[in-house]
Structures are given as structure tokens and as C-alpha cells.
Amino acid sequence: MRNERIGDYLVSQGLLNEEQLQKVLQAQKESNGAKKFGDVVVELGFMTEVNFTKALAGKLRVQYVDLDNIDINTDAVQKVPEQLARKHTVIAINIQGKRLTVATNDPVNFIVLEDIKVSTGMDTVPVLATTSAINKAIGKCYSMQNVDNVLEGVNAMANDLGGSLEDQEAQDRVESAPIVKLATTIVENSFRADATDIHIEPFDKYTRIRIRVNGDLVELMNISSAVHSALTTRFKLISGMNIAEKRIPQDGRFTQVVDGCTLDVRVSSLPMVHGEKIVIRILSTGQIALRKITDLGMSDYNYQLFESMLRVPHGVILVTGPTGSGKTTTLYAALGEIARPNVNVVTVEDPVEKAIDGINQCQVNQKAGMTFAAALRSILRQDPDIVMIGEMRDTETADIGIRAAITGHLVLSTLHTNDAASTVVRLVDMGVASYMVATSLIGVIAQRLVKVLCPDCKRPRMSTEEENELMKIPSSIQIYEPVGCPACNNTGYKGRTAIHEIIHCTAKVSAIIAAGGGKEEIEQAAKANGTKLLRDNAAELVQAGQTSIDELVRSTFSV
């Protein structure tokens, strides 16, 4: 049993079929042994990394651990030097007497275990974890020690200077070890905290660094204002900005590898009273697998509506919502579903956020005159089947997009509106003829992100009359409220999910649009069609104990 090959074991357990196994073996053969069997299985999308690791644990009869959801003993971590942990992709997680429990992605590699035994002088007990979870844990556990060292170095540098830096001095100092380490550490720690943005804000006496986690800004650290100039110069230097120009806003981008994952980082600088404010957006990279539509958090009902929209051969599908509500993620998931080898898919984006295999992606460049409208005109001469427009920003882009749909293309795009019904009105307001909107629109998806309650510390209570009214239910039910615990950094929430409002443009809705109907009329017709509003969707999540009343009000409240 133990000598059985992992591929045969997965087939015998019904986790892979014979055809998939042959594809994996072929891909592994083509890589000339450079890739492990498990890596290829995950890469081809036949199993998730977690499911494969659990199956491997079952075959090897080794315990599987989920490093994201266990308390790692810091004394145990310090027994294994960081260099050794990174070299072998291992992390010590517990210590009992002379026994050290070590999480590894290869528990049968006795050379590694022997290496750790010699280094620590302790018996090692291997447990199995995913490679990405181990890399993340190594980053988190060792970085906390690093931050203190880095800040010590930076503060010592600030004291040496005894004040702010002159331009030339700043440039000389910007390549100095403490500043380089500080810049790297800020991005690393923000990524490990699942942050989407980093704000570096200069004030008179200090510089505040905050990160946006689950939509809220959280303070990461404060540093001396003496090193602010050097830190901003460092970020401007690596993102390709002009470091001599401090009077006007600038934009740039760079890449950084954190825990084996390549991050695409966008940087924006804006002059303030006490220096330049830097805001850094951390984008999920092309290395992170494309989300499937089923992973977007849609209810089964909304998922079926969305699926049926994607089957329509030509027309416009619009995704709307505020900035940072996951519109692009939804569009990419839709593209992943409908992009086939026999269709030509072209996108126009500003910027291209995720590189997708087999899809032609075009980047907008305003300075060179490559606008959305200009790119779109050229794309329509490139024989496309499906066109994705990053955003309908102006009348010209909207007009070309709608015309492309009428001439037999499937067009996907985004728009910034508050709900699905007002999207239609916005298009007409932008100058697109209402009869063209009516004939080309397949449907509109409005979405928001709501925070998910931490499962470890959420507290049950009965809903009040006012809350029942908000959720449109007749009597009080058990709902949950956030509390806060170490697992969720005392926020009470862990992660986010999306809520959706989907309007199908049926014959009745199209007739209202063509006649120049308002938002209320379209909404009533859509409701009669079975559309569930954003608030209904959020109320269902509250009733299911997934989110709180506060989140329902925050994401869907309207006057």
C-alpha cells in the first residue's frame, strides 16, 4: 500500500480519473522532472493544493495541519534558523520536551529531518502542510523578529541625522540598508496581513503607515519623520518615478517576491504639507489561479441567473459597484468560463491586473493617445468574438461598446453605479440612445463586498424589531454580532464575501428601457422577474449567521 504510486492512489480514491492522471503524467514528463506530481495536479486545476495535500497525508499516514488555523509556538519557531527553514520549506510549530513538531511539504525526505535534528539537537516529528501555507507561516513568524531589527536600524539612522534630509543626502541614504529593508518589510508584512493597500502618510513629528484589511484601514507602524524623505525616495526609485520631482503627483509600479509569490505593486505619490504621501496598491498576480464563478460567493439563485446570461451569444453584460468591490474579479471569472480555444477574446484594461493565458490583453496608455475608445476601435478590426472593456468611462467608449454588441460581439464591462437599475439610466444619461441600450443589454450585475464574521468568536443574540424591519422578516430570529479574538486580529471579522443584485433584460424590461423608463420602473419590473436586491442578499447572509447587521447597513443603506 505504501509503495503504491500517488497517482494510482488518487485514482483508487476517486479523486482523479484515468484520463486526468495521464494528462498529469504527460505534463510532468514534458517538464523533464522539474515539477513534482502534486504541483502539476494543482496547476492543471484537477485538485486544490489543500485537497492534494490531505490525500497525500492519507496515503503516507502522516497528520495534516492547516497552518492558517493553528497557534504556532514561537519558541519552537526560533529553534530552526530562518535560512534552514526557507531552504527546506519547513517550519517548527510545536515543542514537547525534546521533541520538535515540524510542518513540511515532504515528510519522507529524511535528509531534511536529519538536517533539522543536527541543527536543533532534538527529535523531529514531521506533519504535512501545503507549500504555500508553510511559506506564508515562515514569512509571518520570522518577519516579526525582523521588523524590530529594521525599525531599530531606521531609528538609529534618524538619530544620526538629527533632523530631515536634504535632497542629495536623501539620495545617498536611500540605498542604505535600513531604508531598503524597511521598504521591503512594509510590503511583505502588508501582503501577509492580506492587505490591499498601504498608506504612508507624513505628519509634522512622525510618519504613519496604515494598511487596508477587509476594507478598513489598520495602523501598521509609526516611524520618525526624519526618514520619511528617504523612504518615499526608495519607493519612487523602484517604481520608476522621477525622484527629483516632488511638486506634482506621480504614478509607477514594481514587482516584489514575497513568500514565493510575485506581487504586482502599483504606487501613487501625492505632495502634502509635510512631504509626499505614498499609496501602494498590492494586486493579486497572474500566478494566483483565476477564480471560478462558483467561488465568487454568489447564492445558487444568482449563480443560475449569471450562468444563463453568459450563454447569450452577443450583447452587453455590465458589472457595477464602487471601487474595490471585486468587479474585475467577477469579469475575469466570467472570461475564464466562456473563453474557449475556438473563440478570440480581447480585453482593454487600465492597467492589466492579471495576465491570463490564451486571452489577448491590451493596456491603455493615455500619454501615447491609446485611450479606451481608440483601443476599442482597433480591437473591432481584430475579428474578436468576446471583448472585455475595463471600464466605460465616457460616452465614446460606451457608444462603441454598445455598437459592438449590436454587431454581434459579446461585450463585458464595468461601470460605477450604486445599483443595477440605475446602470441603465446612467448609460442613457451618457448619451447612448435608449433603443440601442434596450436591444443590446443582456443584463446587469451590481455587487458589493461584505465582511464575514469570525467563526471562532461571533456571539449569538436575538434580532430587534428595527433589525427585523431592515431584513423584512415578521418575527425575531437568532443573528450574530462580532466580538474579536486573536484569530481575527480582534476585528470580529475574517475575510469578505460578495453580495449581488442581478437584472435580466427580459422583453418587459427592454420595453421599459426603450420607452425611457426611470430607475423605479426598471427595478419594479426586475423584481417581478425574480431579481433579489442587494439588501435581500445581505439579509440572507445575516440570517445565515455569516455577517452582521452593521455590515448590512454599511453596504446597502440608502436614504
Stockholm file with secondary structure:
# STOCKHOLM 1.0

chainA/1-559         MRNERIGDYLVSQGLLNEEQLQKVLQAQKESNGAKKFGDVVVELGFMTEVNFTKALAGKLRVQYVDLDNIDINTDAVQKVPEQLARKHTVIAINIQGKRLTVATNDPVNFIVLEDIKVSTGMDTVPVLATTSAINKAIGKCYSMQNVDNVLEGVNAMANDLGGSLEDQEAQDRVESAPIVKLATTIVENSFRADATDIHIEPFDKYTRIRIRVNGDLVELMNISSAVHSALTTRFKLISGMNIAEKRIPQDGRFTQVVDGCTLDVRVSSLPMVHGEKIVIRILSTGQIALRKITDLGMSDYNYQLFESMLRVPHGVILVTGPTGSGKTTTLYAALGEIARPNVNVVTVEDPVEKAIDGINQCQVNQKAGMTFAAALRSILRQDPDIVMIGEMRDTETADIGIRAAITGHLVLSTLHTNDAASTVVRLVDMGVASYMVATSLIGVIAQRLVKVLCPDCKRPRMSTEEENELMKIPSSIQIYEPVGCPACNNTGYKGRTAIHEIIHCTAKVSAIIAAGGGKEEIEQAAKANGTKLLRDNAAELVQAGQTSIDELVRSTFSV
#=GR chainA/1-559 SS CTTSCHHHHHHHTTSSCHHHHHHHHHHHHHTTTCSCHHHHHHHTTSSCHHHHHHHHHHHHTCCBCCGGGSCCCHHHHHHSCHHHHHHHTEEEEEEETTEEEEEESCTTCHHHHHHHHHHHSSEEEEEECCHHHHHHHHHHHHHHHHHHHHHHHHHHHHHHHTSCCCHHHHHHHHTSHHHHHHHHHHHHHHHHTTEEEEEEEECSSEEEEEEEETTEEEEEEEEEGGGHHHHHHHHHHHTTCCTTCCSSCEEEEEEEEETTEEEEEEEEEEEETTEEEEEEEEECCTTSCCCCGGGSCCCHHHHHHHHHHHTCSSEEEEEECSTTSSHHHHHHHHHHHHCCTTSCEEEEESSCCSCCTTCEEEECBTTTTBCHHHHHHHHTTSCCSEEEESCCCSHHHHHHHHHHHHTTCEEEEEECCSSHHHHHHHHHHTTCCHHHHHHHEEEEEEEEEEEEECTTTCEEEECCHHHHHHHTCSSCCEEEECCCCGGGTTSSEEEEEEEEEEEECCHHHHHHHHTTCCHHHHHHHHHHTTCCCHHHHHHHHHHTTSSCHHHHHHHHCCC
#=GC SS_cons         CTTSCHHHHHHHTTSSCHHHHHHHHHHHHHTTTCSCHHHHHHHTTSSCHHHHHHHHHHHHTCCBCCGGGSCCCHHHHHHSCHHHHHHHTEEEEEEETTEEEEEESCTTCHHHHHHHHHHHSSEEEEEECCHHHHHHHHHHHHHHHHHHHHHHHHHHHHHHHTSCCCHHHHHHHHTSHHHHHHHHHHHHHHHHTTEEEEEEEECSSEEEEEEEETTEEEEEEEEEGGGHHHHHHHHHHHTTCCTTCCSSCEEEEEEEEETTEEEEEEEEEEEETTEEEEEEEEECCTTSCCCCGGGSCCCHHHHHHHHHHHTCSSEEEEEECSTTSSHHHHHHHHHHHHCCTTSCEEEEESSCCSCCTTCEEEECBTTTTBCHHHHHHHHTTSCCSEEEESCCCSHHHHHHHHHHHHTTCEEEEEECCSSHHHHHHHHHHTTCCHHHHHHHEEEEEEEEEEEEECTTTCEEEECCHHHHHHHTCSSCCEEEECCCCGGGTTSSEEEEEEEEEEEECCHHHHHHHHTTCCHHHHHHHHHHTTCCCHHHHHHHHHHTTSSCHHHHHHHHCCC
//
